[in-house]
Amino acid sequence: MMDFMAQRPVGQEFVRHVEDGCPYRADDVMKPEQAVSTGTTLVVAEFDGGVVMCADTRTSTGQYCANRASRKISKVHDRIFVCRSGSAADTQALTSFVLHYLGQHAVELGKQPTVNTAANLFKIMAYNNKDHLLAGLIVAGYDDKKGGQIYSIPLGGTRVRVPYAADGSGSGYIKGFMDANYRPGMSKAECLEFVQKATALAISRDGSSGGMVRSLVITKDKVEEAVIEGNKLPVDL
Amino acid sequence: MAAVEEPQDYLDVLQSHRGGFSFENCKRNAYLASQVAIKPPTAMKSGTTICGIQLKDVVILAADTRSTCGPMVADKNCEKLHFIAKNVYCAGAGTAADLQHTTEMMESQMELLRMATGTQPRVCTVVRRLSSMLFKYQGYVGCALVLGGVDVTGPHLFQIYPHGSTDKLPFTSMGSGSLAAMAILEAEYNENLSVEEGKKLVAKAIRAGIFNDLGSGSNVDVCVITKDVGGTILRNFEKPNERKFRAKHAAFPIGTTPIMKQEITKLVSVEEDVVMRD
């Protein structure tokens, strides 16, 4: 089921040499179209009783903005969501696979799946196909076992549980802000403000992030979505 | 000569039995193309302007009609609006051959689905099938689509990129003239527009592409998809580039060329001898 090439032992991969003067046909030289990539800012943080996820809404193709109101936070189950960065096609495909597997798993289980399971599924797919994918993911949600959790799955396919995370091209501008201002045990309102502010700061410095700030608050009881429009961001530009 | 791919170990044997795609030659070819000065031939790409808008209970798509082959115009009045189902149409930009095949394949899939389930196909079905297929081919199938339709759940408009990513939007444009078209749509789109106003808006957006983008040109095709009627293509809805000064050339009068000699040769001789046998 998983990519066979990825399971091949290290060093077994052999390079096929092509000698000079190879009579290849010139017409099988092809180049794929330019990929749609989410130059992104994603910010996620844990608080007392849940998690807050936040993302900008810009999707770009090279220098052009393909979608200015996109949703980079996707649902994988009732209380489990994922923030996507990297190639839009890759992360969408990955998410729909996990959505499918987790849905089946939940039916078999007969109860809500854990965030741990969802993150692990993402990790397996991201790691096994790492040579072909460009996907940075943050899986977050709430379950009764461990409460609010955040798992960061960066490019190589490693999986780490973190209290707060930032990803995407805009994250570099706000890592210091987050380290300085994050406190464990914040209230919901405090945490939401912190996360939205961090995203807005990244938007103001990063050219490939922009548009609006979409946020999601996941707690035991409900999931609340909010949007701050681009002209009402909580920063002085 | 290129090394023939012989199985090197049991893994290769296993791999060859698995089937599936191998993109290894693509990497090799890209490498060769960068090392040697070969110019890869270019497929016919429709430098295009396409766009679509979603209104209260109708979706309107539009496209220009120029198809290019490098710097040359290959077809001055081609059709870029494709039929997928009675209630789903799509406008395509990118490689002409890929677009034609992909949309025809989707058309047949949707017809089979309709006959198997006895229900009208849904827009999300088409989107999922297209994006799965395009993702599988990793961008090598050059289809950039604006897909619209009206189904039991209402009107829907999607854009689909060659790599298989999808977006659901109230208005979109794609192709080389998408920037010009988007400028018009951003300025004038409103979800409360009437169908007539909508048709005028998409035509104006395409006109912006026709006049300002070198890859787009000729006429405007419009497709209106409603819940009751389904899709209707308004071919050459606008013709902003008609020839104003066509050479007036009266036909030569009969007899202009004198007949010097006339000869009729019988090539076949028909014999009517019929022999009856009992």
Boltz contact constraints between the chains, C-beta under 6 A:
constraints:
  - contact:
      token1: [A, 8]
      token2: [B, 11]
      max_distance: 6.0
  - contact:
      token1: [A, 16]
      token2: [B, 3]
      max_distance: 6.0
  - contact:
      token1: [A, 17]
      token2: [B, 3]
      max_distance: 6.0
  - contact:
      token1: [A, 18]
      token2: [B, 2]
      max_distance: 6.0
  - contact:
      token1: [A, 22]
      token2: [B, 2]
      max_distance: 6.0
  - contact:
      token1: [A, 26]
      token2: [B, 38]
      max_distance: 6.0
  - contact:
      token1: [A, 27]
      token2: [B, 41]
      max_distance: 6.0
  - contact:
      token1: [A, 28]
      token2: [B, 29]
      max_distance: 6.0
  - contact:
      token1: [A, 29]
      token2: [B, 29]
      max_distance: 6.0
  - contact:
      token1: [A, 29]
      token2: [B, 33]
      max_distance: 6.0
  - contact:
      token1: [A, 29]
      token2: [B, 40]
      max_distance: 6.0
  - contact:
      token1: [A, 32]
      token2: [B, 139]
      max_distance: 6.0
  - contact:
      token1: [A, 32]
      token2: [B, 140]
      max_distance: 6.0
  - contact:
      token1: [A, 33]
      token2: [B, 139]
      max_distance: 6.0
  - contact:
      token1: [A, 33]
      token2: [B, 142]
      max_distance: 6.0
  - contact:
      token1: [A, 33]
      token2: [B, 162]
      max_distance: 6.0
  - contact:
      token1: [A, 35]
      token2: [B, 163]
      max_distance: 6.0
  - contact:
      token1: [A, 36]
      token2: [B, 161]
      max_distance: 6.0
  - contact:
      token1: [A, 36]
      token2: [B, 165]
      max_distance: 6.0
  - contact:
      token1: [A, 67]
      token2: [B, 167]
      max_distance: 6.0
  - contact:
      token1: [A, 88]
      token2: [B, 165]
      max_distance: 6.0
  - contact:
      token1: [A, 89]
      token2: [B, 135]
      max_distance: 6.0
  - contact:
      token1: [A, 89]
      token2: [B, 163]
      max_distance: 6.0
  - contact:
      token1: [A, 89]
      token2: [B, 164]
      max_distance: 6.0
  - contact:
      token1: [A, 89]
      token2: [B, 165]
      max_distance: 6.0
  - contact:
      token1: [A, 92]
      token2: [B, 165]
      max_distance: 6.0
  - contact:
      token1: [A, 93]
      token2: [B, 135]
      max_distance: 6.0
